[in-house]
């Protein structure tokens, strides 16, 4: 059995209870060493074998899984955040399907949630933004042309950018070309929930300069949109006394 587990954004206590249990039971752990907090490995049981996938190819990862399965061992594939976002899990799962190896997926707390927590931010403010676009700049891995930053920027929704810290000058140009103004609120969150976490509020026009000023070159998320400012939003109807719900009647006022 192979368990794909989301390790969470960084802090060891942000792994899920289920993920922690599976991690503690594993005979073999293959973890994304470039991103996963190594403190999580302190949960492993005695005799557990650990592999760092940062120095491995897909084929090498699969070979470890195959060998563990042939011995009747349980493998944990530990990914950062939630594996469903930029986790490259589908190619592993397809290969396991071909090999007849059973697996499951344990969700985790994504770094985009950790970044919001670091800023005490609500992405979906009534009257400001009710949608969150999670995307990335095209780099060594291409992005479909229909999903360009400029085309998403036209929606003026809240945008969260992964894997784009080294491309901030180009990112600024794309955001502005798509419709965000230079003074649109933005934020950079470096290593959300880690002890070395850093947060910087800026604007679309100052993203690159802000990152340079604070020597941030990787492992950061960029958040774009008016929701970052957290102002001028409309009160939620859910808790408004004049609004009826399934559970309570509206309060009548004179």
C-alpha positions as CSV (number, residue, x, y, z in Angstrom):
1,X,0.0,0.0,0.0
2,X,1.2,3.5,-0.8
3,X,-0.2,6.5,1.0
4,X,0.2,9.9,-0.7
5,X,0.2,12.5,2.1
6,X,0.1,16.2,2.2
7,X,2.6,17.4,4.7
8,X,1.1,20.8,5.0
9,X,2.8,24.2,4.3
10,X,5.7,23.8,6.7
11,X,4.9,23.8,10.4
12,X,5.1,20.2,11.6
13,X,1.8,20.5,13.6
14,X,-0.1,21.5,10.4
15,X,-0.1,17.9,9.0
16,X,-3.5,16.4,9.4
17,X,-4.2,13.9,12.2
18,X,-4.7,11.2,9.5
19,X,-1.5,12.1,7.8
20,X,0.4,12.0,11.1
21,X,-1.0,8.5,11.9
22,X,0.0,7.1,8.5
23,X,3.4,8.7,8.7
24,X,4.0,7.1,12.1
25,X,3.0,3.7,10.7
26,X,5.1,3.8,7.5
27,X,7.8,1.3,6.8
28,X,9.2,3.4,4.0
29,X,9.0,7.2,3.6
30,X,9.7,9.0,0.3
31,X,9.6,12.7,1.0
32,X,10.0,15.9,-1.1
33,X,13.2,17.0,0.6
34,X,13.4,20.4,-1.1
35,X,10.1,21.5,0.3
36,X,8.9,19.3,3.2
37,X,10.0,20.3,6.7
38,X,12.4,17.5,7.8
39,X,11.1,17.8,11.4
40,X,8.2,15.7,10.2
41,X,10.5,12.8,9.8
42,X,11.0,12.7,13.6
43,X,7.5,11.1,13.7
44,X,8.8,8.0,11.9
45,X,8.9,4.6,13.7
46,X,12.1,2.8,14.5
47,X,13.4,0.9,11.5
48,X,11.6,3.1,8.9
49,X,13.7,3.7,5.7
50,X,13.7,7.3,4.4
51,X,14.3,8.5,0.9
52,X,14.7,12.1,-0.3
53,X,12.9,12.4,-3.7
54,X,14.7,15.7,-4.4
55,X,17.6,13.7,-5.7
56,X,15.5,11.0,-7.3
57,X,13.8,10.6,-10.7
58,X,10.3,9.3,-11.1
59,X,11.6,5.9,-12.1
60,X,13.7,5.7,-9.0
61,X,10.8,6.7,-6.8
62,X,8.7,4.0,-8.4
63,X,11.4,1.4,-8.0
64,X,11.4,2.1,-4.2
65,X,7.7,1.7,-4.1
66,X,7.8,-1.6,-6.1
67,X,10.5,-3.0,-3.8
68,X,8.6,-2.1,-0.7
69,X,5.4,-3.6,-2.1
70,X,7.1,-6.8,-2.9
71,X,8.1,-7.1,0.8
72,X,4.7,-6.3,2.0
73,X,5.7,-2.9,3.4
74,X,3.7,0.3,3.7
75,X,5.1,3.3,1.9
76,X,4.3,7.0,2.5
77,X,4.9,9.4,-0.3
78,X,5.2,12.7,1.6
79,X,4.5,15.8,-0.5
80,X,4.4,19.5,0.5
81,X,1.2,21.3,1.1
82,X,-1.7,19.4,-0.5
83,X,-0.5,17.0,-3.2
84,X,-3.3,18.0,-5.5
85,X,-1.5,21.3,-6.2
86,X,1.7,21.1,-8.3
87,X,2.5,17.7,-6.6
88,X,3.1,15.7,-9.8
89,X,1.1,12.8,-8.2
90,X,-0.9,11.8,-11.2
91,X,2.1,10.4,-13.1
92,X,3.0,8.4,-10.0
93,X,-0.6,7.1,-9.5
94,X,-0.9,6.1,-13.2
95,X,2.3,4.1,-12.9
96,X,1.1,2.4,-9.7
97,X,-2.2,1.5,-11.5
98,X,-0.1,-0.2,-14.2
99,X,1.8,-2.1,-11.6
100,X,-1.3,-3.1,-9.7
101,X,-0.2,-1.4,-6.5
102,X,-3.0,0.0,-4.3
103,X,-2.7,3.6,-3.1
104,X,-4.8,6.4,-1.5
105,X,-4.5,10.1,-1.1
106,X,-4.5,12.0,2.2
107,X,-5.1,15.8,1.7
108,X,-3.0,18.4,3.4
109,X,-3.1,22.1,4.3
110,X,-1.9,24.0,1.2
111,X,0.6,26.8,1.4
112,X,-2.0,29.1,-0.1
113,X,-4.0,28.6,3.1
114,X,-0.9,29.1,5.2
115,X,-0.1,32.3,3.4
116,X,-3.6,33.7,4.1
117,X,-3.2,32.8,7.8
118,X,0.2,34.5,7.9
119,X,-1.5,37.7,6.7
120,X,-4.8,37.2,8.7
121,X,-6.3,37.4,5.2
122,X,-9.7,36.4,3.9
123,X,-9.5,35.7,0.2
124,X,-13.3,35.9,-0.5
125,X,-14.6,39.2,0.8
126,X,-18.2,40.1,-0.1
127,X,-18.2,42.9,-2.6
128,X,-14.5,42.6,-3.3
129,X,-13.7,39.1,-4.6
130,X,-15.6,35.8,-4.4
131,X,-13.1,33.8,-6.5
132,X,-9.5,32.7,-6.0
133,X,-7.3,31.8,-9.0
134,X,-4.4,29.6,-8.2
135,X,-1.8,29.6,-10.9
136,X,1.8,30.0,-11.8
137,X,4.0,31.8,-14.4
138,X,5.3,29.7,-17.3
139,X,8.9,28.7,-16.7
140,X,10.7,25.4,-17.4
141,X,7.3,23.8,-17.2
142,X,5.0,25.5,-19.7
143,X,1.5,26.8,-18.9
144,X,-1.4,26.4,-21.5
145,X,-1.7,29.6,-23.5
146,X,-5.4,29.9,-22.5
147,X,-4.2,30.1,-18.9
148,X,-1.9,33.1,-19.2
149,X,-1.5,35.4,-16.3
150,X,-2.9,38.3,-18.4
151,X,-6.0,36.4,-19.3
152,X,-6.7,35.6,-15.6
153,X,-5.9,39.1,-14.5
154,X,-8.8,40.3,-16.6
155,X,-11.2,38.8,-14.1
156,X,-9.9,41.0,-11.3
157,X,-10.4,38.2,-8.8
158,X,-7.9,37.3,-6.0
159,X,-4.9,35.5,-7.5
160,X,-2.4,33.3,-5.8
161,X,0.9,32.7,-7.6
162,X,3.0,29.6,-7.0
163,X,6.4,28.8,-8.4
164,X,7.0,32.3,-9.7
165,X,9.3,34.1,-7.3
166,X,12.2,34.2,-9.8
167,X,10.0,35.7,-12.5
168,X,8.5,38.7,-10.8
169,X,9.4,41.4,-13.3
170,X,7.7,39.4,-16.0
171,X,4.8,38.7,-13.7
172,X,4.3,42.4,-13.0
173,X,4.1,43.0,-16.8
174,X,1.6,40.2,-17.3
175,X,-0.6,41.4,-14.4
176,X,-0.7,45.0,-15.6
177,X,-1.2,43.9,-19.3
178,X,-4.2,41.9,-18.1
179,X,-5.9,44.7,-16.3
180,X,-4.5,45.1,-12.7
181,X,-3.3,48.6,-12.0
182,X,0.2,49.2,-10.7
183,X,-1.3,50.2,-7.3
184,X,-3.4,47.0,-6.9
185,X,-2.6,45.6,-3.5
186,X,-0.3,42.6,-3.4
187,X,1.7,40.5,-0.9
188,X,4.7,38.2,-0.8
189,X,4.7,35.4,1.8
190,X,8.0,33.6,2.2
191,X,7.9,30.1,3.7
192,X,4.4,30.4,5.1
193,X,4.1,28.8,8.6
194,X,7.8,28.0,8.9
195,X,9.8,29.6,11.7
196,X,11.5,31.8,9.2
197,X,8.3,33.0,7.6
198,X,8.3,36.5,6.2
199,X,5.4,38.6,4.9
200,X,5.5,41.8,2.9
201,X,2.6,43.8,1.6
202,X,3.2,45.8,-1.5
203,X,1.6,46.5,-4.8
204,X,1.6,44.9,-8.2
205,X,4.0,47.6,-9.4
206,X,6.5,46.9,-6.6
207,X,6.5,43.1,-6.4
208,X,9.9,42.7,-7.9
209,X,11.5,45.5,-6.0
210,X,10.0,44.2,-2.7
211,X,11.4,40.7,-3.3
212,X,14.9,42.2,-4.2
213,X,14.9,44.4,-1.1
214,X,14.3,41.4,1.2
215,X,16.4,38.9,-0.8
216,X,13.5,36.6,-1.6
217,X,14.3,34.4,-4.6
218,X,12.3,31.2,-4.0
219,X,9.8,29.4,-1.8
220,X,7.3,32.3,-1.7
221,X,3.7,32.9,-2.8
222,X,2.4,36.1,-4.3
223,X,-1.1,37.2,-3.6
224,X,-2.7,39.7,-5.9
225,X,-6.0,41.7,-5.6
226,X,-8.0,44.1,-3.6
227,X,-8.8,41.4,-1.0
228,X,-5.2,41.9,0.2
229,X,-6.2,45.4,1.5
230,X,-9.1,43.9,3.5
231,X,-11.1,47.1,3.3
232,X,-14.4,48.4,1.9
233,X,-16.0,45.0,1.8
234,X,-19.7,44.3,2.4
235,X,-20.8,42.6,5.6
236,X,-21.6,38.9,5.2
237,X,-25.4,38.1,5.1
238,X,-24.8,34.9,7.0
239,X,-24.5,36.7,10.3
240,X,-26.5,39.7,9.5
241,X,-29.5,40.0,11.9
242,X,-31.8,41.1,9.1
243,X,-31.1,38.0,7.0
244,X,-33.0,34.8,7.6
245,X,-31.3,31.4,7.3
246,X,-32.3,27.7,7.8
247,X,-31.4,28.0,11.4
248,X,-32.7,31.4,12.5
249,X,-35.3,34.0,11.6
250,X,-34.4,37.6,10.7
251,X,-34.7,40.1,13.4
252,X,-37.4,42.6,12.6
253,X,-36.5,46.2,13.1
254,X,-38.8,49.2,13.3
